[in-house]
């Protein structure tokens, strides 16, 4: 910086329309912009580059200045100067000048047609400019690029929407539509992280920028709008200006980022950068994770250079365009200022293999020079000087290259410089999807896909996804309908999509449970019968279109339709009309092919080839594959048993239970269906307590091919053990692609054990008598072979004329225990001599229950 006055002459660029680039692609042109200036400048100006007539409206958020309208009559460059005092006595500069903190000092720029917008910020010898990005470029995460040491550093954040929360290194700031937050600090540091709930615009400012850091005489300010992290890339070619010496800074977006820079490898963590690195030739930079790159011009005192410090964002080579227009122009006159800038250049970065295909205004490049980057980059740079013609600057230069280009502009003067990205794409690169390897923004309405061409979809992210997200972490939608079968798939193929326009949308949930949504409009064109080939399932229909493309029939045309060789589909299971009529003055007609469901699962795919013939046009063919029905309701297996209670004794019916496994009514399978069986939870033991009539039913059973169900029987087996009722629990386990019925997947069959009548009591050793002949009775199983697996307690009662305690000793508590493994137990009756002549007494023993 010297004590001189000067005025900027700057290059502005416009991305011209080109059929190869879609409306969905984010570029530096648009119709809606937001801008805030920092508090350094004393002169602010806007430049609009248009290709057609339009109306531009400026809306000042703080309300101190009414809307301003600029009518643009056609293609060209139009300027607008913010004044301290306007004709209505208002201060426009005060309405857009920001210091630190929260304010309403912003301006919204809207246009009725796409334009490029550029902002100039000048204060004496501190001049810089930036391309103003449209809202389609905004994002929700930025990392501040600080200039090196010297002066103050600031960034400003503008919210284009109400109810927005912005987080500065985690601290929240609430912003409404048009509000601005400015952060000011005085020392160089690693990048601040700025995130927001809704997209925002982000500008960085360095006051008295020193390049290199020991430069003390020539300093300048840097004013640049940055791209969000979502559009950062991993491969760059950083050019140098005609001064052949610039400095480069790289900052990482993710931890453990490996950066290869001019033969040196650096490892950076998120939001960290390495110090300035000087380059003297186009330099190739690569990284394994997305990075941001800025290039800085140096002060005039350094190596005797002509010019002053400046900053420019460098887009990755993925952000190329096919066509862009740049326009140098003379500034509006401002009292007591003069421009020191006297050399202006455009820098075109293209693929080396196709550099000779680059044109300017439709003719081969001339007047400049090609400089190839490192061989591994495959890129070259062309410096194009802009010359005055007829005492004025040429209105515009349009550069084209079908293989893509990135355009930068710069200018130098005796003590000032400027440099910035003039034109590039701003594709999302942190998360995006491709269709047949084309970025989704490049396919939007611009790349027609041939009808019948399979579409390969890929979801690509540079961050971790939340693989436990409740509704899925990758979700695809076609025309608003979620493709349920493709949920959580990062790659999948759509064999066919009908002609016309279709909206394709992808939702991705990141590890912070935030959802990114992106979409494009797909254009499909075809002639002949479409779709072909196409696959449908049984029970489905497909609408076929006979399309003549751009041809229009002058009369009604009858197309006869018939199946043709080598069709393998059974005619009984499809329908379509025998003919259709294409009306005159039309170019297409539709008909429907329906495949009926024959309720047979697992059939092989069957081919239906349809021929459409007429006397006016060549025969047309379409191929339809009829696939087996995959409706889940047809793949439900039920398991039931009848009866659910059987008896152990062979002579006591029922002794068997029938287990049935079945598909839904009427449904069969072309192949056997193996259902695994589990008996977990059973208390009965196979072979000991029951038998099966099919030995394979111990672990599985097959529903035979072309059969709706299968049965097997469970037969109770008699044993000599008292073990109580036992259960056989049968559970079905469905194979892949099938499911068990939620209400009929388990059956529990009870095997009834022997009853209480099997236990008897009998007298042993004759009768008892006074005074000392005791009695004895026996309690046990009627069948001498029966044993119990556990102790059996038999409860009994005593009746009769014999009195307990008088005629015999007490037997309380009237229980007899048959020990496990025993057939019975003896109970002694001890008589008592009461010395009373009373005649015979009777003692009855009656069993009442068992425990």
C-alpha positions in Angstrom: 0.0 0.0 0.0 1.3 3.4 -1.0 -0.3 6.8 -0.3 -1.9 7.1 -3.6 -5.4 7.2 -4.9 -6.5 4.8 -7.4 -9.6 3.2 -9.1 -10.1 -0.4 -10.0 -10.6 -1.7 -13.4 -11.8 -5.3 -13.0 -12.8 -8.3 -15.0 -16.2 -9.8 -14.6 -17.3 -13.2 -16.0 -20.5 -14.7 -17.1 -21.1 -18.4 -17.6 -22.8 -18.6 -20.9 -25.6 -21.1 -21.6 -24.6 -24.4 -23.2 -26.7 -27.5 -23.8 -24.1 -29.7 -22.2 -24.7 -28.1 -18.8 -28.0 -28.3 -17.0 -30.2 -26.0 -15.2 -29.5 -27.9 -12.0 -25.8 -27.2 -12.0 -24.6 -24.6 -9.5 -22.6 -21.9 -11.2 -21.6 -18.3 -10.6 -24.6 -17.0 -12.4 -28.1 -16.8 -11.1 -31.1 -14.7 -10.3 -30.9 -14.3 -6.5 -27.8 -13.0 -4.6 -27.0 -11.5 -1.2 -24.1 -9.2 -0.4 -22.6 -7.3 2.5 -19.5 -5.1 2.4 -17.0 -4.7 5.2 -16.3 -1.4 6.9 -13.0 -0.7 5.2 -14.1 0.7 1.8 -15.1 4.2 0.9 -16.3 3.2 -2.6 -18.6 0.3 -3.4 -19.7 -0.7 -6.9 -21.6 -3.6 -8.4 -21.2 -4.9 -11.9 -23.8 -7.0 -13.7 -23.0 -9.1 -16.8 -26.0 -10.1 -18.8 -26.8 -12.0 -22.0 -30.3 -10.6 -22.4 -32.6 -7.8 -21.3 -33.6 -8.0 -17.6 -34.6 -6.0 -14.6 -32.3 -6.1 -11.6 -33.7 -5.1 -8.2 -31.7 -4.1 -5.1 -33.4 -4.5 -1.7 -31.7 -3.0 1.3 -32.4 -5.1 4.4 -32.0 -2.4 7.0 -34.9 -0.5 5.4 -33.1 2.8 5.3 -33.0 2.9 1.5 -35.9 2.0 -0.8 -35.6 -0.6 -3.5 -33.5 0.4 -6.5 -34.3 -0.9 -10.0 -31.8 -1.2 -12.8 -33.2 -1.9 -16.3 -30.7 -3.8 -18.5 -31.6 -3.5 -22.1 -29.5 -6.4 -23.5 -26.2 -8.3 -23.4 -23.3 -6.5 -21.8 -21.9 -5.0 -18.6 -23.8 -2.6 -16.4 -22.5 -0.9 -13.3 -24.1 0.4 -10.2 -22.3 2.7 -7.7 -23.4 2.9 -4.0 -23.3 6.5 -3.0 -23.0 8.2 0.4 -25.7 10.7 -0.6 -28.1 9.9 -3.3 -30.6 12.1 -5.1 -33.1 11.4 -2.3 -30.6 12.2 0.4 -30.1 8.6 1.5 -26.8 6.9 2.3 -26.6 3.6 0.3 -23.1 2.7 1.6 -24.2 2.9 5.2 -27.0 0.5 4.4 -24.5 -2.3 3.4 -21.4 -1.5 5.5 -20.7 -4.1 8.2 -18.5 -4.1 11.2 -18.5 -6.9 13.7 -21.5 -8.3 15.5 -25.1 -8.7 14.2 -26.7 -6.1 11.9 -29.2 -5.8 9.0 -26.6 -4.3 6.6 -27.0 -6.4 3.5 -28.5 -6.0 0.1 -30.4 -8.6 -1.9 -29.9 -8.6 -5.6 -32.6 -10.2 -7.8 -32.9 -10.4 -11.5 -35.6 -11.4 -14.0 -33.0 -13.3 -16.0 -29.7 -15.0 -15.1 -26.8 -12.6 -14.6 -23.3 -12.6 -13.2 -22.7 -10.2 -10.3 -19.4 -8.7 -9.1 -18.6 -6.4 -6.2 -15.8 -3.9 -5.8 -14.6 -2.6 -2.5 -12.2 0.3 -2.6 -10.5 2.5 0.0 -7.6 4.6 -1.3 -4.9 2.0 -2.2 -6.9 -0.8 -0.6 -8.9 -2.3 -3.4 -10.3 -5.7 -4.1 -13.2 -7.4 -5.7 -15.1 -10.7 -5.7 -17.6 -12.6 -7.7 -20.9 -12.5 -5.8 -22.3 -16.0 -5.7 -26.0 -16.8 -6.2 -28.0 -18.6 -3.5 -27.7 -21.9 -5.5 -24.0 -21.8 -4.4 -24.7 -21.4 -0.7 -24.0 -24.1 1.9 -24.3 -24.8 5.6 -20.6 -25.3 6.4 -17.7 -22.9 5.7 -14.1 -22.8 7.0 -12.6 -19.3 7.1 -9.5 -18.7 5.1 -7.5 -16.1 7.0 -5.0 -14.0 5.2 -1.5 -14.2 6.6 -0.3 -11.7 9.2 -1.0 -8.0 9.0 -3.9 -5.8 9.9 -7.3 -7.3 10.9 -9.2 -10.3 9.7 -13.0 -10.6 9.4 -15.6 -12.7 7.9 -19.3 -11.9 7.4 -22.2 -14.3 7.2 -25.5 -13.4 5.6 -28.7 -15.5 6.0 -31.1 -15.5 3.1 -33.9 -17.1 5.2 -35.7 -16.4 8.5 -35.2 -18.5 11.6 -31.6 -19.4 10.8 -29.1 -20.4 13.5 -25.4 -19.9 12.7 -22.8 -21.6 14.8 -19.3 -20.0 15.1 -17.0 -22.7 16.4 -20.1 -24.1 18.1 -21.4 -20.8 19.5 -24.9 -20.0 18.2 -26.0 -16.8 16.6 -29.7 -16.4 15.5 -30.2 -14.6 12.1 -33.3 -13.7 10.2 -33.6 -13.0 6.5 -31.0 -10.5 5.4 -29.3 -10.3 8.7 -25.5 -10.3 8.9 -23.0 -11.5 11.5 -19.5 -10.2 11.3 -16.6 -11.6 13.2 -13.4 -9.5 13.7 -10.1 -10.6 15.1 -6.5 -9.3 14.8 -4.3 -12.3 14.5 -3.8 -15.1 12.0 -5.2 -18.4 13.1 -6.5 -21.7 11.8 -9.8 -21.7 10.1 -12.9 -20.9 12.1 -15.7 -23.3 11.4 -19.0 -21.7 10.5 -22.1 -24.0 10.3 -25.7 -23.1 9.9 -29.1 -24.8 10.0 -30.0 -23.2 6.6 -27.6 -22.1 3.7 -25.8 -18.8 4.1 -23.5 -16.6 2.1 -19.9 -16.3 3.5 -17.3 -13.5 2.8 -13.7 -13.2 4.1 -11.8 -9.9 4.5 -8.2 -9.3 5.4 -7.2 -5.7 6.0 -3.6 -4.7 5.2 -2.8 -8.2 3.9 1.0 -8.9 3.8 2.3 -11.3 1.2 4.8 -12.6 2.1 4.4 -12.1 5.8 7.6 -10.1 6.1 6.3 -7.6 3.5 6.0 -4.2 5.2 5.6 -1.6 2.4 3.0 -3.0 0.1 -0.1 -4.3 1.7 -3.7 -4.5 0.6 -7.1 -5.8 1.6 -8.6 -9.1 0.5 -12.3 -9.4 -0.2 -13.6 -12.8 -1.4 -16.8 -14.8 -1.2 -15.9 -18.4 -0.5 -17.6 -21.6 -1.6 -19.0 -23.9 1.1 -17.2 -27.1 2.1 -19.8 -29.1 0.2 -18.2 -28.0 -3.1 -14.5 -28.5 -2.1 -12.6 -31.0 -4.2 -9.5 -33.1 -4.1 -7.6 -32.2 -7.3 -6.3 -28.7 -8.3 -4.1 -26.9 -10.7 -3.0 -23.6 -9.2 -1.9 -21.2 -12.0 0.6 -18.4 -11.6 0.1 -14.9 -13.1 2.5 -13.2 -15.4 4.6 -12.2 -12.4 5.5 -15.9 -12.0 5.4 -15.9 -8.3 2.4 -16.4 -6.0 1.8 -18.0 -2.6 -0.7 -20.8 -1.9 -2.5 -21.8 1.2 -4.3 -25.2 1.7 -6.9 -26.0 4.5 -8.4 -29.3 5.3 -12.1 -30.1 5.9 -11.5 -33.5 7.6 -9.0 -35.1 10.0 -6.0 -37.0 8.8 -6.1 -35.4 5.3 -3.1 -36.2 3.2 -2.1 -33.4 0.8 0.5 -33.8 -2.0 1.9 -30.4 -2.9 4.8 -29.9 -5.3 6.6 -33.1 -4.3 5.9 -32.6 -0.5 3.3 -34.5 1.5 1.5 -32.8 4.3 -1.0 -34.3 6.9 -3.6 -31.9 8.1 -6.5 -32.2 10.5 -9.9 -30.6 10.0 -9.9 -26.8 9.8 -6.1 -26.7 9.8 -3.7 -25.3 7.2 0.0 -25.2 6.5 1.8 -21.9 6.0 2.1 -20.1 2.7 4.0 -22.0 0.0 5.5 -20.0 -2.8 5.0 -21.3 -6.4 6.6 -20.1 -9.6 4.8 -22.3 -12.1 1.4 -24.0 -12.4 1.3 -26.4 -9.4 -0.6 -29.6 -9.1 -2.2 -30.3 -5.7 -4.0 -33.5 -4.7 -5.6 -34.7 -1.5 -7.3 -37.9 -0.3 -10.1 -35.8 1.3 -11.7 -32.5 0.3 -9.6 -29.4 0.7 -9.8 -25.7 0.1 -7.2 -23.8 -1.8 -6.5 -20.1 -2.1 -3.8 -18.3 -4.0 -2.3 -14.9 -3.1 -0.4 -12.3 -5.1 2.5 -10.8 -3.3 3.5 -7.2 -2.5 5.3 -5.0 -5.0 8.5 -4.9 -2.9 8.9 -8.6 -3.1 11.3 -9.3 -5.9 10.4 -6.0 -7.5 7.0 -7.1 -8.6 4.5 -4.9 -10.2 1.3 -4.9 -8.2 0.0 -5.6 -4.6 -1.4 -8.4 -2.5 -4.7 -10.1 -3.4 -6.6 -13.3 -2.7 -8.4 -15.7 -5.0 -10.3 -18.9 -4.3 -9.1 -21.7 -6.6 -11.8 -24.2 -7.7 -11.0 -27.9 -8.0 -10.7 -29.3 -11.5 -14.1 -31.0 -11.0 -15.7 -27.6 -11.2 -15.2 -27.1 -14.9 -17.6 -25.5 -17.4 -17.8 -25.8 -21.2 -18.3 -22.1 -21.9 -17.8 -18.9 -20.0 -17.7 -15.2 -20.8 -15.4 -12.6 -19.2 -15.6 -8.8 -19.7 -13.1 -6.2 -18.7 -14.6 -2.7 -18.5 -13.7 0.9 -17.7 -15.0 2.1 -14.3 -17.5 4.8 -13.6 -15.9 8.1 -12.9 -15.4 8.9 -9.2 -14.1 12.3 -8.1 -10.5 12.5 -7.0 -9.7 8.9 -7.9 -7.7 7.4 -10.7 -7.0 3.8 -11.6 -3.5 2.4 -11.4 -4.5 -0.9 -13.0 -3.3 -1.0 -16.6 -2.9 -4.8 -17.4 -5.8 -7.3 -17.4 -5.7 -11.0 -18.1 -7.9 -14.0 -18.3 -6.6 -17.4 -17.2 -8.1 -20.5 -18.8 -7.4 -23.9 -17.2 -8.2 -26.9 -19.5 -7.1 -30.4 -20.1 -3.8 -30.5 -21.9 -5.0 -33.2 -24.4 -7.7 -30.8 -25.6 -6.1 -27.4 -25.1 -6.0 -26.7 -28.8 -9.8 -27.0 -29.0 -10.2 -23.9 -26.8 -11.7 -21.0 -28.6 -12.4 -17.3 -27.9 -15.4 -15.7 -29.5 -15.5 -18.7 -31.8 -11.9 -18.6 -33.1 -8.6 -20.0 -32.1 -6.8 -18.3 -29.1 -4.2 -15.7 -30.0 -2.1 -13.2 -28.2 -1.4 -15.3 -25.1 0.7 -18.3 -24.2 0.1 -21.9 -23.1 1.9 -23.2 -20.0 1.5 -26.9 -19.2 1.1 -28.0 -15.7 2.9 -31.1 -14.3 2.4 -34.1 -16.6 0.5 -36.0 -13.9 -2.1 -33.2 -13.8 -3.0 -33.4 -17.4 -3.9 -29.7 -17.3 -2.6 -26.5 -19.0 -3.1 -22.8 -18.4 -3.5 -20.1 -21.0 -2.9 -16.4 -20.1 -5.0 -14.2 -22.4 -4.2 -10.5 -22.4 -7.2 -8.1 -22.8 -6.5 -5.1 -25.0 -8.2 -1.8 -25.6 -9.9 -1.3 -28.9 -10.9 2.1 -30.1 -9.8 3.7 -26.8 -12.1 1.4 -24.8 -12.1 -2.1 -23.5 -13.7 -4.9 -25.6 -17.1 -5.7 -24.1 -16.6 -9.4 -23.6 -14.5 -12.5 -24.4 -16.3 -15.9 -24.6 -14.1 -19.0 -24.1 -15.3 -22.4 -25.0 -14.0 -26.0 -24.7 -16.2 -29.0 -25.0 -14.0 -30.9 -22.5 -14.4 -28.2 -19.8 -12.6 -25.1 -18.5 -12.2 -23.0 -15.4 -11.7 -19.2 -15.8 -9.9 -16.8 -13.6 -9.3 -13.1 -14.0 -6.5 -10.8 -12.6 -5.1 -7.4 -13.1 -2.0 -5.5 -12.0 -0.9 -1.9 -11.7 2.1 -0.1 -10.3 0.9 -0.6 -6.7 -2.3 -2.7 -6.7 -3.6 -6.1 -8.0 -6.7 -8.1 -8.0 -7.4 -11.8 -8.7 -10.5 -14.0 -8.4 -12.4 -16.9 -9.8 -14.3 -15.4 -12.8 -16.3 -18.5 -13.8 -16.5 -22.1 -12.6 -19.1 -24.6 -11.5 -19.9 -25.2 -7.9 -21.0 -28.8 -8.0 -21.7 -30.5 -4.7 -18.7 -32.8 -4.1 -19.1 -33.6 -0.4 -22.2 -35.7 -1.2 -23.7 -36.2 -4.6 -24.9 -38.9 -7.0 -24.1 -39.8 -10.5 -26.2 -41.2 -13.3 -24.2 -43.3 -15.7 -21.1 -41.6 -14.2 -22.4 -38.1 -14.8 -22.7 -35.7 -11.8 -26.4 -35.2 -11.2 -26.1 -31.4 -11.7 -24.7 -32.1 -15.2 -27.7 -34.2 -16.1 -30.5 -31.8 -15.2 -32.6 -31.5 -18.4 -29.4 -31.2 -20.4 -28.1 -34.7 -21.2 -30.9 -36.7 -22.8 -30.6 -40.4 -22.1 -31.6 -42.8 -24.8 -34.8 -44.7 -24.2 -34.1 -48.2 -23.1 -30.6 -47.4 -21.7 -30.1 -48.8 -18.2 -29.4 -46.1 -15.7 -26.6 -46.8 -13.1 -27.0 -44.7 -9.9 -24.2 -44.1 -7.5 -24.3 -42.2 -4.2 -20.9 -40.7 -3.3 -20.0 -39.1 0.1 -16.9 -37.7 1.7 -18.3 -38.2 5.2 -19.6 -41.1 7.3 -23.2 -42.0 7.0 -25.6 -42.8 9.9 -26.1 -46.5 9.1 -28.5 -46.8 12.0 -30.9 -44.1 10.8 -34.5 -45.2 11.5 -35.9 -44.6 8.0 -32.7 -45.5 6.2 -29.4 -43.6 5.6 -29.6 -43.7 1.7 -33.0 -43.1 0.2 -33.8 -42.8 -3.5 -36.9 -41.3 -5.1 -38.2 -41.3 -8.7 -40.9 -38.8 -9.4 -41.6 -38.5 -5.7 -42.0 -42.2 -5.1 -39.4 -43.8 -2.8 -37.6 -46.8 -4.4 -38.0 -49.0 -1.3 -36.0 -51.9 -2.8 -33.0 -49.5 -3.2 -33.0 -48.2 0.4 -29.5 -48.0 1.9 -27.9 -48.9 -1.5 -25.1 -46.6 -2.8 -25.2 -48.3 -6.2 -28.1 -49.7 -8.1 -29.4 -50.0 -11.7 -32.7 -49.0 -13.1 -33.2 -51.2 -16.2 -35.7 -48.8 -17.8 -37.5 -45.5 -17.3 -40.2 -44.2 -19.6 -39.6 -41.4 -22.1 -40.0 -37.8 -20.9 -38.9 -35.9 -17.8 -38.4 -37.6 -14.4 -37.3 -36.1 -11.1 -34.6 -38.1 -9.3 -33.9 -37.3 -5.7 -31.4 -38.7 -3.2 -31.5 -38.3 0.6 -28.4 -39.1 2.6 -28.2 -39.1 6.5 -24.8 -38.2 7.8 -23.2 -39.3 11.1 -24.7 -36.3 12.8 -28.2 -37.4 11.7 -28.6 -34.5 9.4 -30.2 -35.2 6.0 -28.8 -33.9 2.7 -31.3 -33.8 -0.1 -30.3 -33.4 -3.8 -32.3 -33.9 -7.0 -32.2 -33.5 -10.7 -34.6 -33.6 -13.6 -33.8 -36.5 -16.0 -34.7 -36.2 -19.6 -35.3 -39.4 -21.6 -35.8 -39.5 -25.4 -36.4 -42.4 -27.7 -38.0 -43.6 -31.0 -39.6 -47.0 -31.7 -41.3 -49.0 -29.0 -40.4 -48.1 -25.4 -39.6 -49.2 -22.9 -37.4 -51.9 -24.2 -36.0 -54.1 -22.8 -38.1 -53.9 -19.6 -39.0 -56.2 -16.8 -42.3 -56.5 -15.0 -43.6 -58.9 -12.4 -46.6 -61.1 -12.5 -49.7 -59.1 -11.6 -48.1 -55.9 -13.0 -48.6 -53.9 -16.2 -46.4 -51.7 -18.2 -47.4 -48.9 -20.6 -45.6 -49.2 -23.9 -45.2 -46.3 -26.3 -44.8 -46.5 -30.0 -42.8 -43.3 -30.6 -41.9 -41.8 -34.0 -39.7 -39.1 -32.4 -39.8 -35.9 -34.4 -42.0 -37.4 -37.2 -45.6 -36.5 -37.3 -48.1 -38.9 -39.0 -50.1 -37.1 -41.8 -52.9 -39.7 -41.5 -54.2 -42.2 -39.0 -51.8 -45.2 -38.8 -52.8 -48.7 -37.6 -50.1 -50.7 -35.8 -50.8 -54.4 -35.5 -49.4 -56.0 -32.4 -48.4 -59.6 -31.9 -46.0 -61.8 -30.0 -42.9 -62.7 -31.9 -40.1 -65.3 -31.6 -38.3 -66.1 -29.4 -41.0 -65.5 -26.8 -41.2 -68.1 -24.0 -44.0 -66.6 -22.0 -47.2 -68.6 -21.8 -49.9 -66.6 -23.7 -52.4 -67.5 -21.0 -50.6 -65.2 -18.6 -50.3 -61.9 -20.5 -52.6 -59.6 -22.4 -52.2 -56.7 -24.8 -54.3 -55.3 -27.7 -54.1 -56.7 -31.2 -53.8 -53.3 -32.7 -53.6 -49.5 -31.9 -54.3 -46.4 -34.0 -51.9 -43.5 -34.0 -54.0 -40.5 -35.0 -52.9 -38.1 -37.7 -50.8 -35.1 -36.6 -49.4 -37.1 -33.7 -46.1 -38.9 -33.2 -46.9 -41.5 -30.5 -49.4 -43.9 -29.2 -49.5 -46.0 -26.0 -50.8 -49.5 -25.2 -50.7 -51.6 -22.1 -49.2 -55.0 -21.5 -50.4 -56.9 -18.4 -48.9 -60.0 -16.9 -51.3 -62.0 -14.8 -50.3 -63.8 -11.6 -50.5 -67.6 -11.9 -49.7 -68.0 -8.2 -46.6 -70.1 -8.9 -43.6 -68.9 -7.1 -39.9 -69.2 -8.1 -40.5 -69.6 -11.8 -37.8 -68.8 -14.3 -38.0 -65.4 -16.1 -40.1 -65.6 -19.3 -39.6 -63.5 -22.4 -42.3 -61.7 -24.3 -41.2 -60.1 -27.6 -43.8 -57.8 -29.2 -43.8 -56.7 -32.8 -45.6 -53.6 -34.0 -46.1 -53.5 -37.7 -47.9 -51.1 -40.1 -47.9 -50.4 -43.8 -46.3 -47.0 -43.3 -43.4 -47.6 -41.0 -40.7 -50.4 -40.5 -41.5 -53.1 -38.0 -40.7 -52.2 -34.4 -39.9 -54.6 -31.6 -39.9 -54.5 -27.8 -38.8 -57.1 -25.3 -40.6 -57.6 -22.0 -39.3 -60.0 -19.3 -42.0 -61.4 -17.1 -40.5 -62.1 -13.7 -41.9 -64.2 -10.9 -44.1 -62.4 -8.4 -42.3 -61.2 -5.4 -45.4 -59.9 -3.4 -44.6 -60.6 0.2 -48.1 -61.7 1.0 -47.7 -64.7 -1.3 -44.5 -65.8 0.5 -46.0 -66.2 4.0 -45.8 -69.7 5.5 -48.3 -70.8 8.2 -47.7 -73.6 10.7 -50.6 -75.2 12.5 -51.2 -78.5 14.4 -54.5 -80.4 15.1 -55.4 -81.5 17.7 -53.3 -79.6 20.2 -53.8 -82.3 23.0 -53.0 -86.0 22.6 -52.9 -88.9 25.1 -50.0 -91.1 26.0 -51.9 -94.4 26.0 -52.4 -95.8 22.5 -55.9 -96.9 23.3 -57.0 -93.4 24.5 -57.7 -91.3 21.4 -56.5 -89.0 20.1 -53.0 -90.3 20.1 -51.6 -88.3 17.2 -51.5 -84.7 16.0 -51.0 -83.5 12.4 -48.7 -80.6 11.8 -49.4 -78.6 8.6 -47.1 -76.1 6.9 -48.8 -74.2 4.0 -48.5 -71.3 1.6 -51.5 -69.0 1.1 -54.5 -70.5 -0.5 -53.9 -71.3 -4.2 -50.2 -70.5 -4.1 -47.6 -73.1 -5.2 -43.9 -73.1 -5.8 -42.0 -74.3 -8.9 -39.2 -75.5 -6.5 -39.4 -77.2 -3.1 -39.5 -74.8 -0.2 -37.4 -76.0 2.8 -38.8 -74.8 6.2 -36.4 -75.4 9.1 -38.1 -76.6 12.3 -37.2 -75.8 15.9 -38.4 -77.7 19.0 -37.0 -75.2 21.4 -39.2 -74.9 24.5 -40.4 -78.5 24.4 -40.6 -80.5 27.6 -41.3 -83.8 25.8 -38.3 -85.7 24.3 -38.2 -87.1 20.8 -38.1 -90.9 20.7 -38.8 -91.1 24.4 -42.1 -89.3 24.5 -43.2 -89.0 20.9 -42.3 -90.1 17.4 -42.5 -88.5 13.9 -43.7 -90.2 10.8 -41.0 -88.3 8.8 -37.6 -88.4 10.2 -36.5 -85.2 8.3 -39.1 -83.3 10.4 -36.7 -83.4 13.3 -35.0 -80.4 11.7 -36.8 -79.4 8.5 -39.6 -80.2 6.2 -40.0 -79.5 2.5 -43.1 -78.2 0.9 -42.9 -80.1 -2.4 -42.7 -78.4 -5.7 -46.1 -77.4 -7.2 -47.8 -78.3 -3.9 -49.5 -75.9 -1.5 -48.7 -77.6 1.8 -47.0 -80.5 3.5 -48.0 -82.4 6.7 -46.4 -84.8 9.2 -47.7 -86.4 12.3 -46.6 -86.4 16.0 -47.5 -89.6 17.8 -47.4 -89.9 21.6 -45.4 -92.8 23.0 -46.4 -94.8 26.1 -43.8 -95.2 28.9 -43.8 -96.4 32.5 -42.9 -93.0 34.1 -45.2 -90.7 35.9 -44.0 -87.4 34.6 -47.1 -85.1 34.2 -48.3 -83.5 31.1 -45.5 -82.7 28.6 -45.4 -80.4 25.6 -44.0 -80.5 22.1 -43.3 -77.0 20.8 -42.8 -76.8 17.0 -41.6 -73.5 15.5 -41.2 -72.9 11.7 -38.2 -70.9 10.4 -38.8 -69.5 6.9 -36.0 -69.6 4.2 -34.7 -66.5 2.5 -37.4 -64.5 0.6 -40.1 -66.0 2.8 -41.6 -65.2 6.2 -43.6 -67.1 8.8 -47.1 -66.0 9.6 -47.0 -63.8 12.7 -50.1 -65.5 14.0 -49.4 -69.1 12.9 -45.7 -69.8 13.2 -45.6 -72.0 16.3 -47.8 -74.9 17.5 -47.8 -76.4 21.0 -49.0 -80.0 21.4 -49.7 -81.3 24.9 -49.1 -85.0 25.7 -51.4 -86.0 28.5 -49.8 -88.3 31.2 -51.4 -91.1 33.2 -54.2 -90.0 35.6 -54.6 -90.3 39.4 -56.6 -93.7 38.9 -53.3 -95.4 38.3 -52.4 -95.1 42.1 -53.9 -97.7 44.4 -53.8 -98.6 48.1 -53.9 -102.2 49.5 -53.5 -104.0 52.8 -50.4 -105.9 53.7 -49.9 -108.7 56.4 -53.5 -109.2 57.3 -55.5 -107.3 60.0 -54.0 -105.7 63.1 -55.1 -106.6 66.6 -54.5 -105.6 70.2 -52.4 -105.7 72.0 -49.3 -105.7 69.7 -50.1 -106.9 66.2 -49.6 -103.9 63.9 -51.2 -103.5 60.5 -49.6 -102.2 57.3 -50.9 -100.9 54.0 -49.2 -100.1 50.7 -49.7 -97.1 48.4 -48.3 -97.3 44.9 -48.8 -97.5 41.2 -51.3 -100.1 39.9 -48.9 -101.1 37.1 -46.0 -102.8 38.8 -43.7 -101.4 36.0 -44.5 -97.8 36.6 -41.9 -95.5 38.2 -41.9 -91.8 38.8 -39.1 -89.4 37.7 -39.5 -87.6 41.0 -41.0 -88.1 44.5 -44.7 -88.5 44.4 -46.6 -87.4 47.6 -50.0 -89.2 48.0 -52.5 -87.5 50.2 -55.1 -89.7 52.0 -57.8 -89.6 54.6 -58.7 -92.1 57.3 -62.3 -93.2 58.1 -64.0 -96.1 59.9 -64.8 -97.0 63.5 -61.2 -97.3 64.7 -60.2 -94.2 66.5 -56.9 -92.5 65.9 -54.9 -92.1 69.1 -57.1 -94.6 70.9 -57.0 -97.7 68.7 -53.8 -96.8 66.7 -51.1 -94.2 66.8 -51.7 -91.0 64.8 -50.7 -91.1 61.1 -50.9 -87.3 60.7 -50.2 -85.5 58.4 -51.8 -88.3 56.2 -49.2 -88.2 53.4 -47.2 -91.0 51.9 -44.2 -90.4 49.7 -43.3 -92.7 46.8 -39.7 -91.9 46.2 -38.4 -91.4 42.7 -37.7 -94.6 40.9 -39.9 -96.6 43.3 -43.2 -98.3 42.5 -44.9 -97.7 45.9 -44.5 -97.1 49.6 -45.5 -99.0 52.8 -47.4 -97.3 55.7 -47.3 -98.9 59.2 -50.4 -98.8 61.4 -49.3 -99.2 65.0 -52.1 -100.5 67.3 -52.6 -99.3 70.9 -53.9 -101.5 73.7 -56.6 -99.5 75.5 -57.6 -102.4 77.8 -61.2 -101.9 76.8 -63.3 -104.7 75.5 -65.0 -103.0 72.6 -65.1 -105.5 69.7 -63.5 -105.2 66.2 -62.9 -101.7 64.9 -62.6 -100.8 61.1 -59.9 -98.5 59.6 -60.5 -97.3 56.0 -57.7 -95.6 54.0 -58.8 -93.4 51.0 -56.5 -91.7 48.5 -57.7 -88.1 47.8 -54.9 -86.5 45.8 -51.2 -86.5 44.8 -48.6 -83.7 44.8 
